[in-house]
Amino acid sequence: MDIVTHALIGTASAAGLFSSQPALAVGLVLGNVAPDLDALSRIAGKHAFLRFHQTYTHSAGAIAVVLAVSGGLLIAGLAIWAQLAIGLAIGMMMHVGLDLTNSYGVKCLWPLSQRRFAMDWIFFIDAYVIALCAMMLALQFVFRSKEDVVTGLSIAFVAMLLFYVGLRRGIAAGAKRRLGSANALSASTSVIPTTGALFRFLVCRKTDGFAETFTFDARSGTETERRVVPILDEDVPAAIIGCREWTVMRSLSDFYFCVEIDGNTYVGEDLRIRNFGTHFGRLECQLGAEGELEKKRWDV
């Protein structure tokens, strides 16, 4: 999820759960935000951002380090700092768990595994989660002088958030069942949730030489906005296949294809992510007269 949503979730949870333990509360909020500091890798360029985002700071390894530090602080008798570190670790666990429900992919088992895991249950910007956070924070502000009420609100918030995640898991599973067996889907079909409609999914299905994209309603089973896109990967020259941008996008998505060739211009797109009409990862390459890569434009 986006960093603002993570911050809202951390604040709504900590406000009541740890109102009498401010170090734990601060740590929980910081932990819900800290993993996304890897987005600062964008300063070093687009390649660095895609390489590091949702990897090491979102991993079991990073959480283990924070827990080890908290243990050392406890042994040293620095109880307040130990509480801060424990809250940080709990917040990081919450952050990683929520990001797993999205579609980008999280290296949560690093250093044991370099694989990215993604559940495709919730889009990373979710209107219902944001609304729930806003409502709960408003109620906590109104009843801020009643500690027991604020605590109850935080407990209710965590319970509702867990219920919502479970609900979205069930809806996503139902959508995949209606589209075909889960095993058949895994290799040839991508099913991505949308940000505002619970039962609306963006589907990309790979067939021989083509990719079908359409919007799917998991309740009615209707398919709209269908588009058939040619997969032109076999015609992509070595100069483009070898470029860093093409390699990075192919490693992130099994549905990244060359979809357009116009003279010496080749266009690659990730056909999975279409929320807000985005073209994340779109790569436009132009070859020179000798077949060399002359110009490229990469939307990240």
C-alpha positions, 0 to 999 in steps of 0.5 A: 500500500502507499506510504500515506495509508500505512501511516494512517493504519499505524496511527489508528492502531497505536492510538488506543492499543499503546496509549499508556506506552508511548515508546511502543506507540511511536515505534508502531507508527514508524514501523508502519512507514519505515519500510517504504523509505526504500522509495528514496532509492528513486534518487539514484534513478529508475533502475535503483527504485525498481531494484530496491523497492519492496525488497530488503526493508520489507523482509524477514531479515530486516525485521529480525535485525530490529528484533535483535536490536530490541533484545540487546537494548533490553539486556542493556537496561534501556527499556524505553528504547527497547520498547521503541524497537519492538514497536518498530518491528511490529509495525514493519510486520504489519506493513509487510503483511499488508503489502503482500496483499497487493500486486507489485511483489514483496521479497518478504523472505529475504535473505532466504529467498529472492522471490517476490510474493504478491497475493493480488487481493487489494490494489495498493491504493484502496478507497475502503481502507483509506475511508476506514482509517479516516473514520476511525481517526476522526472518532478517536479525536472526538473521544480523545479524552476517554482512554477506554473508548479510544482503546476500544476503537483501536481494537475495533479498527484492527478487527475490521481491517483484518476482516476486510483483508479476509473479505478481499481474499475471498472475493479474489479467490471467487473471481479466479474460480469464475475465470477458471481453475487456480492452477490454470490461471497461474501461468497464463492469466493475471487477475488484479483488483481495482481501487474502488469496486470490490468485485471489479478486476482487471484481467490479462490472459495470455494465448498463442501470440496474443494477450486478451485484456478485459474488466471482469465483474466477479458477481455477475461474471460479465466481461467488458472493455475487452481488447486483444493485443498482439504479442510481438516478442519474437520480433524484438531485436537483440539491442532491445532485449539486452537493454536494462529497462527491458530486462528489469520489466520482464523480471517484474512481470510475466505479462510484459510484452512487446505490443507495438512495432512501428518502423524502427520503434518498439513498445513494451507494456505491462498488461497487468496494471491498468488502474487509473489508466496508468502505463507503468513500465511502458518502454518505447525504444527507437533503433538507428539505421544500423540497428543500434538502440538510439533513443528510449523512453521509460515510464516509471 
